[in-house]
Amino acid sequence: MLDGTKRSNIKSGMSVAIVLKQDQDTGLLTDGIVRDILTKSATHPHGIKVRLMSREVGRVKEIY
């Protein structure tokens, strides 16, 4: 399984599961397709921040 903390593993159009800001306490994941990659750095310990096609923003936890 690809690592959601590395920016190089994530491309626009990929299917991912993210955790939304309001769901960080519960760990609830939201599935979607990557629209934009918002994190500028190569890695992030909590996951790369992306915007989905649905316009939701969160950090990548799983890559499908």
N, CA, C and O atoms as a MOPAC input file, in Angstrom:
PM7 MOZYME 1SCF
protein

 N      0.84800 1    -1.19600 1     0.00000 1
 C      0.00000 1     0.00000 1     0.00000 1
 C      0.88300 1     1.24400 1     0.00000 1
 O      1.87400 1     1.31500 1     0.72600 1
 N      0.51700 1     2.20400 1    -0.80800 1
 C      1.30100 1     3.44100 1    -0.89500 1
 C      1.13900 1     4.27100 1     0.37400 1
 O      0.13200 1     4.18100 1     1.07600 1
 N      2.14300 1     5.07000 1     0.64000 1
 C      2.21000 1     5.87900 1     1.85900 1
 C      1.60700 1     7.26300 1     1.60700 1
 O      2.08600 1     8.00900 1     0.75400 1
 N      0.55400 1     7.59900 1     2.35700 1
 C     -0.12100 1     8.89100 1     2.20900 1
 C      0.64800 1    10.06800 1     2.77800 1
 O      0.20600 1    11.21100 1     2.66200 1
 N      1.81700 1     9.79900 1     3.40500 1
 C      2.61000 1    10.90400 1     3.95300 1
 C      3.64200 1    11.41500 1     2.94600 1
 O      4.31900 1    12.40800 1     3.21000 1
 N      3.76900 1    10.74800 1     1.79800 1
 C      4.72800 1    11.16600 1     0.76500 1
 C      3.99300 1    11.78900 1    -0.41800 1
 O      3.13100 1    11.15800 1    -1.02800 1
 N      4.34200 1    13.02000 1    -0.72900 1
 C      3.67400 1    13.75100 1    -1.80900 1
 C      3.85200 1    13.06100 1    -3.16300 1
 O      2.95700 1    13.10300 1    -4.00700 1
 N      5.01500 1    12.42300 1    -3.36700 1
 C      5.32000 1    11.78000 1    -4.65100 1
 C      4.39100 1    10.60100 1    -4.95900 1
 O      4.27400 1    10.19600 1    -6.11600 1
 N      3.72400 1    10.04300 1    -3.92800 1
 C      2.81600 1     8.90600 1    -4.12100 1
 C      1.42300 1     9.33400 1    -4.56200 1
 O      0.60500 1     8.49500 1    -4.93800 1
 N      1.14800 1    10.63800 1    -4.51800 1
 C     -0.21700 1    11.12500 1    -4.74800 1
 C     -0.25900 1    11.93500 1    -6.03500 1
 O      0.55300 1    12.83400 1    -6.25000 1
 N     -1.23500 1    11.59300 1    -6.89700 1
 C     -1.40400 1    12.30300 1    -8.16500 1
 C     -2.87400 1    12.68600 1    -8.30800 1
 O     -3.75900 1    12.02200 1    -7.76900 1
 N     -3.11300 1    13.75400 1    -9.03500 1
 C     -4.48000 1    14.16600 1    -9.32400 1
 C     -5.20000 1    13.04100 1   -10.06600 1
 O     -4.64200 1    12.45700 1   -10.99500 1
 N     -6.42400 1    12.73700 1    -9.66700 1
 C     -7.19500 1    11.67500 1   -10.29900 1
 C     -7.13400 1    10.34400 1    -9.56400 1
 O     -7.86900 1     9.41600 1    -9.90300 1
 N     -6.25700 1    10.23800 1    -8.55000 1
 C     -6.14900 1     8.99800 1    -7.77900 1
 C     -7.32000 1     8.85900 1    -6.80800 1
 O     -7.89500 1     9.85000 1    -6.35700 1
 N     -7.65600 1     7.61800 1    -6.49800 1
 C     -8.69000 1     7.32300 1    -5.51500 1
 C     -8.02700 1     7.18000 1    -4.14100 1
 O     -7.12000 1     6.36600 1    -3.96200 1
 N     -8.48900 1     7.97500 1    -3.18100 1
 C     -7.87700 1     7.99200 1    -1.85100 1
 C     -8.95200 1     8.03300 1    -0.76100 1
 O    -10.13200 1     8.25300 1    -1.03400 1
 N     -8.50900 1     7.81400 1     0.47300 1
 C     -9.35000 1     8.04800 1     1.65300 1
 C     -8.66300 1     9.12400 1     2.47500 1
 O     -7.48100 1     9.01000 1     2.80200 1
 N     -9.41300 1    10.17600 1     2.80900 1
 C     -8.85100 1    11.27300 1     3.60300 1
 C     -9.59300 1    11.37400 1     4.92800 1
 O    -10.70500 1    10.87000 1     5.08500 1
 N     -8.94400 1    12.03900 1     5.87200 1
 C     -9.62500 1    12.38500 1     7.12200 1
 C     -9.85100 1    13.89200 1     7.08200 1
 O     -8.90900 1    14.67100 1     6.93800 1
 N    -11.12000 1    14.28800 1     7.21200 1
 C    -11.47900 1    15.71200 1     7.21500 1
 C    -11.10900 1    16.32200 1     8.56400 1
 O    -11.01000 1    15.61500 1     9.56700 1
 N    -10.90600 1    17.63900 1     8.58000 1
 C    -10.52800 1    18.34300 1     9.81500 1
 C    -11.49200 1    18.00600 1    10.95900 1
 O    -11.06100 1    17.71700 1    12.07600 1
 N    -12.79200 1    18.04500 1    10.67500 1
 C    -13.78300 1    17.80600 1    11.73700 1
 C    -13.85300 1    16.34100 1    12.16700 1
 O    -14.46000 1    16.02100 1    13.18900 1
 N    -13.23100 1    15.44600 1    11.38400 1
 C    -13.25800 1    14.01600 1    11.70100 1
 C    -11.95000 1    13.51200 1    12.31600 1
 O    -11.79900 1    12.31100 1    12.53700 1
 N    -11.00800 1    14.41000 1    12.59400 1
 C     -9.70700 1    13.98100 1    13.11100 1
 C     -9.83600 1    13.27400 1    14.46100 1
 O     -9.07400 1    12.35100 1    14.74700 1
 N    -10.78200 1    13.69200 1    15.28500 1
 C    -10.98200 1    13.06100 1    16.59700 1
 C    -11.49000 1    11.62500 1    16.45300 1
 O    -11.06400 1    10.73500 1    17.19000 1
 N    -12.40500 1    11.40400 1    15.49700 1
 C    -13.02900 1    10.09100 1    15.32500 1
 C    -12.23600 1     9.20700 1    14.37400 1
 O    -12.34000 1     7.98300 1    14.43700 1
 N    -11.44100 1     9.81600 1    13.48800 1
 C    -10.69100 1     9.05300 1    12.49900 1
 C    -11.54800 1     8.58300 1    11.33400 1
 O    -11.12100 1     7.73000 1    10.55600 1
 N    -12.75300 1     9.13100 1    11.20600 1
 C    -13.65700 1     8.77100 1    10.10700 1
 C    -13.02600 1     9.14400 1     8.76800 1
 O    -12.56600 1    10.27000 1     8.58100 1
 N    -13.00800 1     8.18100 1     7.83400 1
 C    -12.39000 1     8.42100 1     6.53500 1
 C    -13.44000 1     8.75600 1     5.48400 1
 O    -14.55800 1     8.24200 1     5.51900 1
 N    -13.06500 1     9.62400 1     4.55000 1
 C    -13.92100 1    10.02300 1     3.44300 1
 C    -13.22500 1     9.62400 1     2.14400 1
 O    -12.09000 1    10.02900 1     1.89700 1
 N    -13.90000 1     8.83500 1     1.31900 1
 C    -13.32400 1     8.40500 1     0.04800 1
 C    -13.57700 1     9.44800 1    -1.03500 1
 O    -14.59300 1    10.14500 1    -1.02100 1
 N    -12.64000 1     9.54300 1    -1.96900 1
 C    -12.83400 1    10.45800 1    -3.08200 1
 C    -11.68000 1    10.41500 1    -4.06000 1
 O    -10.72900 1     9.64800 1    -3.90500 1
 N    -11.79100 1    11.26200 1    -5.07400 1
 C    -10.77600 1    11.37000 1    -6.12600 1
 C    -10.00700 1    12.67500 1    -5.90800 1
 O    -10.61300 1    13.72400 1    -5.69200 1
 N     -8.67900 1    12.61100 1    -5.96300 1
 C     -7.83800 1    13.79700 1    -5.74000 1
 C     -8.02900 1    14.80000 1    -6.87700 1
 O     -7.93100 1    14.45400 1    -8.05400 1
 N     -8.30400 1    16.04600 1    -6.49900 1
 C     -8.40000 1    17.15000 1    -7.45000 1
 C     -7.11100 1    17.96600 1    -7.41900 1
 O     -6.48100 1    18.18200 1    -8.45400 1
 N     -6.72000 1    18.41900 1    -6.21900 1
 C     -5.50800 1    19.23600 1    -6.04900 1
 C     -4.71700 1    18.72300 1    -4.85200 1
 O     -5.28700 1    18.23700 1    -3.87500 1
 N     -3.39100 1    18.83900 1    -4.94600 1
 C     -2.51500 1    18.54300 1    -3.81100 1
 C     -2.16300 1    19.88100 1    -3.16200 1
 O     -1.60800 1    20.76700 1    -3.81000 1
 N     -2.48900 1    20.01600 1    -1.87700 1
 C     -2.34300 1    21.30500 1    -1.20000 1
 C     -1.05000 1    21.41500 1    -0.40700 1
 O     -0.55400 1    22.52100 1    -0.18900 1
 N     -0.49100 1    20.28100 1     0.03200 1
 C      0.77000 1    20.30400 1     0.78500 1
 C      1.91600 1    20.57600 1    -0.17700 1
 O      2.03300 1    19.91900 1    -1.21200 1
 N      2.76000 1    21.54400 1     0.16300 1
 C      3.88600 1    21.90500 1    -0.70200 1
 C      5.12500 1    21.05700 1    -0.42500 1
 O      5.92500 1    20.80900 1    -1.32800 1
 N      5.28400 1    20.61100 1     0.82300 1
 C      6.48900 1    19.84700 1     1.18500 1
 C      6.40800 1    18.41900 1     0.65400 1
 O      5.32400 1    17.93400 1     0.32900 1
 N      7.54900 1    17.75200 1     0.56800 1
 C      7.63400 1    16.39700 1     0.00900 1
 C      6.96100 1    15.36000 1     0.89700 1
 O      6.43400 1    14.36300 1     0.40400 1
 N      6.97800 1    15.59700 1     2.21500 1
 C      6.33900 1    14.66600 1     3.15100 1
 C      5.61100 1    15.45400 1     4.23300 1
 O      5.88900 1    16.63100 1     4.46300 1
 N      4.67200 1    14.77800 1     4.89300 1
 C      4.00000 1    15.35700 1     6.06000 1
 C      3.61900 1    14.20700 1     6.98100 1
 O      2.99700 1    13.24700 1     6.52800 1
 N      3.97900 1    14.27700 1     8.27600 1
 C      3.76200 1    13.14400 1     9.18800 1
 C      2.29800 1    12.72800 1     9.33100 1
 O      2.02100 1    11.56200 1     9.61400 1
 N      1.36100 1    13.65000 1     9.14500 1
 C     -0.06500 1    13.32800 1     9.32100 1
 C     -0.76500 1    13.04000 1     8.00400 1
 O     -1.96700 1    12.77700 1     7.98300 1
 N     -0.01800 1    13.08600 1     6.90000 1
 C     -0.61800 1    12.84000 1     5.58600 1
 C     -0.61900 1    14.10500 1     4.75000 1
 O     -0.70700 1    15.21500 1     5.27400 1
 N     -0.51900 1    13.92000 1     3.44900 1
 C     -0.51000 1    15.04600 1     2.51600 1
 C     -1.91900 1    15.61700 1     2.41700 1
 O     -2.88700 1    14.86900 1     2.27400 1
 N     -2.03600 1    16.93500 1     2.49300 1
 C     -3.35200 1    17.57200 1     2.40700 1
 C     -3.75700 1    17.70700 1     0.94300 1
 O     -2.99500 1    18.20600 1     0.11500 1
 N     -4.97700 1    17.25100 1     0.63900 1
 C     -5.49200 1    17.30700 1    -0.72800 1
 C     -6.90800 1    17.85900 1    -0.74000 1
 O     -7.60200 1    17.87200 1     0.27700 1
 N     -7.32100 1    18.31800 1    -1.93200 1
 C     -8.72600 1    18.68800 1    -2.17300 1
 C     -9.29200 1    17.63400 1    -3.10900 1
 O     -8.69700 1    17.32600 1    -4.14200 1
 N    -10.44400 1    17.08200 1    -2.74400 1
 C    -11.10100 1    16.07700 1    -3.57400 1
 C    -11.96500 1    16.74900 1    -4.64500 1
 O    -12.22100 1    17.95200 1    -4.58900 1
 N    -12.40600 1    15.95300 1    -5.61700 1
 C    -13.32300 1    16.45900 1    -6.65900 1
 C    -14.59600 1    17.03400 1    -6.02600 1
 O    -15.22300 1    17.93900 1    -6.57600 1
 N    -14.96300 1    16.49200 1    -4.86200 1
 C    -16.15800 1    16.95800 1    -4.13000 1
 C    -15.89800 1    18.26700 1    -3.37500 1
 O    -16.78000 1    18.77700 1    -2.68500 1
 N    -14.67300 1    18.81000 1    -3.51200 1
 C    -14.21800 1    20.05900 1    -2.87300 1
 C    -13.90100 1    19.89100 1    -1.38200 1
 O    -13.55800 1    20.86500 1    -0.71200 1
 N    -14.01300 1    18.65600 1    -0.85600 1
 C    -13.64200 1    18.41600 1     0.54500 1
 C    -12.12600 1    18.42100 1     0.65900 1
 O    -11.42400 1    17.97900 1    -0.25100 1
 N    -11.62200 1    18.92600 1     1.78900 1
 C    -10.18400 1    19.01900 1     2.02800 1
 C     -9.83000 1    18.19900 1     3.25100 1
 O    -10.49700 1    18.27400 1     4.28300 1
 N     -8.77100 1    17.41400 1     3.12300 1
 C     -8.31100 1    16.62500 1     4.26500 1
 C     -6.94800 1    16.00700 1     3.97700 1
 O     -6.34800 1    16.24000 1     2.92800 1
 N     -6.47700 1    15.21500 1     4.93300 1
 C     -5.17200 1    14.57900 1     4.80500 1
 C     -5.32200 1    13.12300 1     4.38100 1
 O     -6.17000 1    12.39300 1     4.89400 1
 N     -4.47700 1    12.71500 1     3.43100 1
 C     -4.55300 1    11.36100 1     2.87100 1
 C     -4.12700 1    10.32600 1     3.90400 1
 O     -3.03800 1    10.41100 1     4.47100 1
 N     -4.99600 1     9.35100 1     4.14200 1
 C     -4.70200 1     8.24600 1     5.05800 1
 C     -4.48800 1     6.94700 1     4.29300 1
 O     -3.67800 1     6.11600 1     4.70500 1
 N     -5.20400 1     6.75800 1     3.18100 1
 C     -5.08400 1     5.54400 1     2.37700 1
 C     -5.12800 1     5.91100 1     0.90900 1
 O     -5.82000 1     6.84200 1     0.49700 1
 N     -4.35400 1     5.13900 1     0.11500 1
 C     -4.34700 1     5.30400 1    -1.33800 1
 C     -4.77500 1     3.97500 1    -1.94000 1
 O     -4.24000 1     2.92500 1    -1.58300 1
 N     -5.74400 1     4.02100 1    -2.85700 1
 C     -6.27600 1     2.78400 1    -3.45700 1
 C     -5.69400 1     2.55300 1    -4.83200 1
 O     -6.02600 1     1.56400 1    -5.48500 1

